[in-house]
Amino acid sequence: MIIDSLTEASRYVSLHPLFEKALRYAADNYDTLEEGCYRLDGDRLKATVEVSSMRSHKDAVLEAHDRYIDIQLPLSGDESYGWRYRASCRDGRGYDKDRDVEFFDDAPQDYFTVEPGQFVIFFPSDAHAPLVGRAGKIKKCVIKIRVE
């Protein structure tokens, strides 16, 4: 997992062949992103901008992905996340291949908050519980990068 500011995104472009394109898209379009799904490089790189309801700590559920790395950016407010090293999760509900997600009943090991202008990168080894925060809705962008 990586947490940083979009102004420092260039530090991470060498980690994956598509990180530069993904992070440039986020930085260049940050203020104008509209709700919807966008294919930036076929199935290899895609972005979803959505407005979602926030959850309490107790209602947040850990999830992890096998085929995609997530870059998540809150656009309209702070978003907290629960995190747990995926290999330490014991209560998986089974991997859904079509949706590329497995949910876990384990509790997060830690929580952290990401503010607008920042991003978090979740790798397949990171179980994460998104959308934790005060009641209400948040606009956010999730960029999916296929694991090469």
C-alpha positions in Angstrom: 0.0 0.0 0.0 1.1 3.5 -0.8 -0.4 6.8 0.4 0.8 10.1 -1.0 -0.1 13.4 -2.6 -0.8 13.7 -6.3 2.0 16.2 -6.5 4.4 13.4 -5.6 2.9 10.8 -8.0 5.9 10.7 -10.2 7.8 8.8 -7.5 5.8 5.7 -8.3 5.7 5.5 -12.1 8.4 2.9 -12.2 6.4 0.4 -10.1 4.2 -0.7 -13.0 4.2 0.1 -16.8 0.8 1.7 -16.5 1.3 3.8 -13.4 2.5 6.8 -15.3 -0.6 6.9 -17.5 -2.9 6.3 -14.6 -1.4 8.9 -12.3 -1.1 11.5 -15.1 -4.8 10.9 -15.9 -5.7 11.5 -12.2 -3.6 14.6 -11.9 -4.6 16.1 -15.3 -8.4 15.5 -14.8 -8.7 15.7 -11.1 -10.9 18.9 -11.0 -13.1 17.9 -13.9 -13.8 14.2 -13.3 -17.5 13.4 -13.9 -19.4 10.3 -12.7 -19.0 7.3 -15.1 -16.7 4.5 -16.2 -13.7 5.3 -18.5 -11.5 2.8 -20.4 -8.1 4.4 -20.6 -6.3 1.4 -22.1 -8.8 -1.3 -22.8 -9.2 -3.7 -19.9 -5.7 -3.0 -18.7 -6.5 0.5 -17.3 -9.9 1.8 -16.4 -11.3 4.5 -14.1 -14.6 4.8 -12.3 -15.9 8.0 -10.8 -18.8 7.6 -8.5 -20.7 9.1 -5.6 -21.0 6.6 -2.8 -22.4 6.5 0.7 -20.0 6.5 3.6 -19.9 3.6 6.2 -19.2 3.4 9.8 -16.1 1.4 11.0 -18.3 -1.5 12.0 -20.1 -1.6 8.6 -16.9 -1.4 6.5 -15.9 -4.8 5.0 -12.4 -5.7 3.9 -12.0 -6.6 0.2 -9.0 -7.5 -2.0 -8.5 -8.1 -5.8 -6.3 -10.6 -7.6 -6.2 -9.1 -11.2 -6.2 -5.4 -10.5 -4.3 -2.8 -8.5 -6.5 0.0 -7.2 -5.6 3.7 -7.1 -8.2 5.4 -5.1 -8.7 9.2 -4.9 -11.3 11.0 -2.8 -12.6 14.0 -4.7 -15.1 15.7 -2.5 -14.1 15.0 1.1 -11.9 12.9 3.4 -12.2 9.1 3.1 -10.9 6.7 5.7 -9.9 3.1 5.0 -9.4 0.0 7.0 -6.4 -2.1 6.0 -5.1 -5.6 6.8 -2.4 -7.6 5.2 -4.3 -10.0 3.0 -2.2 -13.0 3.9 -3.3 -12.6 7.5 -7.0 -12.7 6.7 -8.7 -15.9 7.7 -12.4 -15.4 7.1 -12.7 -15.0 3.4 -16.1 -15.3 1.7 -14.7 -16.8 -1.5 -13.2 -15.1 -4.5 -15.6 -13.8 -7.2 -13.7 -14.2 -10.4 -16.2 -12.2 -12.5 -16.0 -9.2 -10.2 -12.3 -9.7 -9.2 -13.1 -9.4 -5.5 -12.9 -11.3 -2.3 -14.6 -10.0 0.8 -13.3 -10.9 4.3 -15.0 -10.9 7.7 -11.7 -10.1 9.5 -11.3 -6.8 11.2 -8.9 -4.2 9.8 -5.5 -4.0 11.5 -5.3 -0.3 11.0 -7.3 2.8 9.7 -6.0 5.8 7.9 -7.5 8.8 6.1 -6.9 10.1 2.6 -7.8 13.7 1.8 -8.7 15.3 -1.6 -5.5 15.8 -3.5 -4.0 12.6 -2.1 -4.3 9.0 -3.3 -3.8 5.5 -2.0 -2.6 2.5 -4.0 -3.8 -1.0 -3.0 -2.0 -4.0 -4.4 -3.4 -7.5 -4.4 -1.7 -8.1 -1.0 -3.7 -5.3 0.6 -7.2 -6.1 2.0 -8.9 -2.7 2.3 -12.2 -1.4 3.6 -13.1 1.7 1.7 -15.7 4.5 2.3 -15.3 4.8 6.1 -16.3 8.2 7.4 -19.0 10.4 8.6 -22.6 9.9 7.4 -23.2 11.2 3.9 -21.8 10.7 0.5 -18.4 11.1 -1.2 -17.3 11.5 -4.8 -14.3 9.4 -5.5 -12.3 8.0 -8.4 -11.0 4.4 -8.5 -8.5 3.6 -11.1 -8.0 -0.1 -11.9 -4.7 -1.3 -13.3 -4.4 -4.9 -14.4 -1.5 -6.8 -12.8 1.0 -7.5 -15.5 
